[in-house]
Amino acid sequence: MKTGTLTIRLDKNLDDLLTKASRQSGKNRSEIAREALRRQLRISQFDALRRRAMPFAEARGYLTDEDVFVDIS
């Protein structure tokens, strides 16, 4: 598997939070950063898909998440 390297600068507060999360979870800082980046990128993908789908959903009367839940439950 080919891997890449990313170097980022963290402010003191974020660095402290990352270190604390690493200690508490038993994962190294890189693992936590990769998981957070992966999660954020998936959220961004979901949001983009949602924005593309919303006009079609609204045209069919789905204006809120609750509207969808009512029909699927």
PyMOL commands that set and color helices and strands:
alter all, ss='L'
color gray80, all
select helices_A, chain A and resi 12-25+29-59+65-72
alter helices_A, ss='H'
color red, helices_A
deselect
rebuild
show_as cartoon
